[in-house]
Amino acid sequence: MISRATASSMTHTAMRQLQANLSELSRLQEQANSQRAFLAPSDDPNAAATTLRLHAEQRRTEQHARNIDDGISWLAAADSAISASTALLARARNLTVQGANDGAMDATAKEAIAVELEGIRDELLARANTTLLGRSVFAGTSDRPAFDAAGDFSGLPDAEVVRRVSDEASIRVDTDGAAVFGSGDDSVFNLIGRIVTDLRSGVNVGPRLNEIDQRRDAMLSVQGSVGARQSQMERAKEATVQDSVSLEARRAAVEDVDSVEVIVQLQAQELVYRSALAVTGRVLQPSLLEFLR
C-alpha cells in the first residue's frame, strides 16, 4: 500500500531535514572555532579515551622535563664548585712548594704564605657549602650546610637526592661532600690547617705535597662521576624532547581538526543549508496558502 503524502507530512519531513542540516552546520562551526575534532566525549568515545591517555602521558613527560632541568642545575652547581676547588687547591700546592724552600724564605715570607693559605681554606669551605635554591648540593637530603665552620662534614652522604627522568629511570643529582672534600682529619680543610701550622712552627711542609695531590685526585675522581651524570641528564633531556614532539603529534592527530578541511566542509554545508531553506520555503508556501483559503 502506497502511503499518501500530505502537506503536513511534507512539511514535517522538510523541517526535519532542515534541522539536521542546521545541526551539522552548527557542529562544523564549533569545530572551526575550537579547532577540536570533538567537543564532548560522547561525540567520539574512542577518540576521547585516547586523548585522555595522551594528555596523561604529556603531563608525565612535562614533569620529567622539569625534573631533568632541576637535576642539570644541581649537577652544574656541583661541577662548578669542584672546578673552583681544584683551582684553589692548585694554588695551595704552589704556595706549599714555596714554603718548602727553607733556604730562600724567612719567617715573614712564610707567614704571608700561611695567611694566604688560611684564605684559601675559607674559600674552599664556601665552595663546599655551595647551595642551589637554599639546598646544599654536597649534603645529601640534609637541609643543613654540608660542612660546619670547623670543616667537619655534617651532611647525609647515604641519603641521595634523585630526580626521575623517565618512567623507568632516576638519576642522583647531589654529590657526596665527604668524597670531594674529605672528612675529619682527612679533610682538605684540616690538611691546609696542618700546612699553616707547620709553616708557623718551622716544620718542613714538603711532605704535605703528596697529601695535597691525593686530595686533588679525589676531587677530580668525583668530578668525573658528576660529569657522567651530566651526560646522562643531557641524553634524558634529548629523549624527553623527542617524546614530547611525538606525543603532541599523536594528540593533534586525534584531537585537532584540519583547519583547511573543516573550512571546506563548513562552506559546503552552508550551501546545503541554504538549498534546504529554499526547498523548505517552496514546500511550506503552498501549504500556507491552502490553510489561508
RAPE-V356582 format. One record per residue. N is the residue number from 1. SS is DSSP state (h for helix, s for strand, l for the rest). Layout:
{{N | SS} {N | SS}}
This chain:
{{1 | l} {2 | l} {3 | l} {4 | l} {5 | l} {6 | l} {7 | h} {8 | h} {9 | h} {10 | h} {11 | h} {12 | h} {13 | h} {14 | h} {15 | h} {16 | h} {17 | h} {18 | h} {19 | h} {20 | h} {21 | h} {22 | h} {23 | h} {24 | h} {25 | h} {26 | h} {27 | h} {28 | h} {29 | h} {30 | h} {31 | h} {32 | h} {33 | h} {34 | h} {35 | l} {36 | s} {37 | l} {38 | l} {39 | l} {40 | l} {41 | h} {42 | h} {43 | h} {44 | l} {45 | h} {46 | h} {47 | h} {48 | h} {49 | h} {50 | h} {51 | h} {52 | h} {53 | h} {54 | h} {55 | h} {56 | h} {57 | h} {58 | h} {59 | h} {60 | h} {61 | h} {62 | h} {63 | h} {64 | h} {65 | h} {66 | h} {67 | h} {68 | h} {69 | h} {70 | h} {71 | h} {72 | h} {73 | h} {74 | h} {75 | h} {76 | h} {77 | h} {78 | h} {79 | h} {80 | h} {81 | h} {82 | h} {83 | h} {84 | h} {85 | h} {86 | h} {87 | h} {88 | h} {89 | h} {90 | h} {91 | h} {92 | h} {93 | h} {94 | h} {95 | h} {96 | h} {97 | h} {98 | h} {99 | h} {100 | h} {101 | l} {102 | h} {103 | h} {104 | h} {105 | l} {106 | l} {107 | h} {108 | h} {109 | h} {110 | h} {111 | h} {112 | h} {113 | h} {114 | h} {115 | h} {116 | h} {117 | h} {118 | h} {119 | h} {120 | h} {121 | h} {122 | h} {123 | h} {124 | h} {125 | h} {126 | h} {127 | h} {128 | h} {129 | l} {130 | l} {131 | s} {132 | s} {133 | l} {134 | l} {135 | s} {136 | s} {137 | l} {138 | l} {139 | l} {140 | l} {141 | l} {142 | l} {143 | l} {144 | l} {145 | l} {146 | l} {147 | s} {148 | l} {149 | l} {150 | l} {151 | l} {152 | l} {153 | s} {154 | l} {155 | l} {156 | l} {157 | l} {158 | l} {159 | l} {160 | l} {161 | l} {162 | s} {163 | s} {164 | s} {165 | l} {166 | l} {167 | l} {168 | l} {169 | l} {170 | s} {171 | s} {172 | s} {173 | l} {174 | l} {175 | l} {176 | l} {177 | h} {178 | h} {179 | h} {180 | h} {181 | h} {182 | l} {183 | l} {184 | h} {185 | h} {186 | h} {187 | l} {188 | h} {189 | h} {190 | h} {191 | h} {192 | h} {193 | h} {194 | h} {195 | h} {196 | h} {197 | h} {198 | h} {199 | h} {200 | h} {201 | h} {202 | l} {203 | l} {204 | l} {205 | l} {206 | l} {207 | l} {208 | h} {209 | h} {210 | h} {211 | h} {212 | h} {213 | h} {214 | h} {215 | h} {216 | h} {217 | h} {218 | h} {219 | h} {220 | h} {221 | h} {222 | h} {223 | h} {224 | h} {225 | h} {226 | h} {227 | h} {228 | h} {229 | h} {230 | h} {231 | h} {232 | h} {233 | h} {234 | h} {235 | h} {236 | h} {237 | h} {238 | h} {239 | h} {240 | h} {241 | h} {242 | h} {243 | h} {244 | h} {245 | h} {246 | h} {247 | h} {248 | h} {249 | h} {250 | h} {251 | h} {252 | h} {253 | h} {254 | h} {255 | h} {256 | s} {257 | l} {258 | l} {259 | h} {260 | h} {261 | h} {262 | h} {263 | h} {264 | h} {265 | h} {266 | h} {267 | h} {268 | h} {269 | h} {270 | h} {271 | h} {272 | h} {273 | h} {274 | h} {275 | h} {276 | h} {277 | h} {278 | h} {279 | h} {280 | h} {281 | h} {282 | h} {283 | h} {284 | h} {285 | h} {286 | h} {287 | h} {288 | h} {289 | h} {290 | h} {291 | h} {292 | h} {293 | l}}
